[in-house]
Amino acid sequence: MYGVYEGVTISSTGTVITPINNNRHSSNVSSLLVGRNGTLSASGTNIYPSLFGVTGNPVRSLGGALRADSEIILKKNTAYAFIFRSTDASNNLDYRGYWYEHTPKGA
């Protein structure tokens, strides 16, 4: 199980992470609730399956990356889970999400 899941049921958000507003001219606070190591009671639909990895020296190797051209417009008031699974307990993961929040016309 890996990728982006839509319509998940979250029974525990885990550790809450406070998003940082990259627009330093704005005092807006994100309405997005972000958690790490949460618990799902229903996994939803995998809308963006992704599998990448590498073997060898982890200092010199990049396991994979997603770029800004992989943009997904998410549904309002819908729970999502970004699930990453490692085959080795000693692996480290660095994930940085970038998003903008807006209200579509007619919403």
C-alpha positions as CSV (number, residue, x, y, z in Angstrom):
1,M,0.0,0.0,0.0
2,Y,1.6,3.3,-1.2
3,G,0.5,6.5,-2.8
4,V,-2.2,9.1,-2.2
5,Y,-5.5,7.8,-0.8
6,E,-8.8,9.7,-1.1
7,G,-11.8,9.4,1.2
8,V,-9.9,7.7,4.0
9,T,-11.4,7.3,7.5
10,I,-8.9,8.5,10.1
11,S,-9.3,7.1,13.6
12,S,-6.2,8.9,14.9
13,T,-4.2,11.8,13.3
14,G,-1.1,10.8,15.1
15,T,1.4,13.6,15.7
16,V,0.0,16.9,14.5
17,I,2.3,18.9,12.2
18,T,1.7,22.7,12.0
19,P,2.0,23.8,8.3
20,I,4.2,26.8,7.6
21,N,3.0,29.5,5.3
22,N,5.7,30.1,2.7
23,N,4.2,33.5,1.8
24,R,6.1,35.6,4.3
25,H,3.9,38.6,3.4
26,S,0.8,36.8,4.7
27,S,-0.3,36.0,8.2
28,N,-2.8,33.4,6.9
29,V,-3.0,30.1,8.7
30,S,-3.7,26.9,6.9
31,S,-7.0,25.2,7.4
32,L,-5.4,21.9,6.6
33,L,-4.9,19.4,9.4
34,V,-1.7,17.5,8.9
35,G,-0.7,14.4,11.0
36,R,2.1,11.9,11.0
37,N,2.0,8.2,11.9
38,G,-1.8,8.3,12.2
39,T,-4.2,5.4,12.1
40,L,-6.7,4.7,9.3
41,S,-9.8,2.6,9.9
42,A,-10.6,2.7,6.1
43,S,-8.0,3.2,3.4
44,G,-10.2,4.9,0.7
45,T,-9.3,4.9,-3.0
46,N,-5.7,5.0,-4.2
47,I,-5.8,7.9,-6.7
48,Y,-2.0,8.3,-7.2
49,P,-0.1,5.0,-6.9
50,S,3.6,5.6,-6.8
51,L,6.5,3.2,-6.3
52,F,10.1,4.2,-6.3
53,G,13.3,3.2,-4.6
54,V,17.0,2.5,-4.9
55,T,19.6,0.1,-3.5
56,G,23.2,0.9,-2.7
57,N,24.7,3.8,-0.7
58,P,21.9,5.9,0.8
59,V,24.1,9.0,1.1
60,R,24.8,9.0,-2.7
61,S,21.4,7.7,-3.9
62,L,18.1,9.4,-4.4
63,G,15.2,7.0,-3.9
64,G,12.7,9.0,-5.9
65,A,11.0,12.3,-6.2
66,L,7.7,13.8,-7.2
67,R,7.6,17.2,-9.0
68,A,5.3,20.1,-9.1
69,D,4.0,18.9,-12.5
70,S,2.4,16.1,-10.6
71,E,-0.3,18.4,-9.2
72,I,-3.5,17.0,-8.0
73,I,-6.5,19.2,-7.1
74,L,-8.0,17.7,-4.0
75,K,-11.7,17.7,-3.1
76,K,-12.8,20.1,-0.4
77,N,-13.8,18.6,3.0
78,T,-12.3,15.2,2.0
79,A,-9.7,13.3,4.0
80,Y,-6.5,12.1,2.3
81,A,-3.6,9.9,3.3
82,F,-0.2,10.0,1.8
83,I,1.2,6.6,2.6
84,F,4.8,5.6,2.4
85,R,6.1,2.2,3.2
86,S,9.8,1.1,3.5
87,T,11.1,-2.4,3.0
88,D,13.9,-1.6,5.5
89,A,13.5,-0.2,9.0
90,S,16.8,1.9,8.7
91,N,15.5,4.0,5.8
92,N,14.8,7.7,6.3
93,L,12.0,9.6,4.6
94,D,11.9,13.3,3.9
95,Y,8.6,14.5,2.5
96,R,7.8,18.1,1.8
97,G,4.3,19.0,0.6
98,Y,3.5,22.2,-1.1
99,W,-0.1,23.4,-1.6
100,Y,-2.3,26.4,-2.0
101,E,-5.8,26.8,-0.6
102,H,-8.6,28.5,-2.5
103,T,-12.4,28.3,-2.8
104,P,-13.5,27.5,-6.3
105,K,-16.2,29.7,-7.9
106,G,-19.6,28.4,-7.0
107,A,-18.4,26.4,-4.0
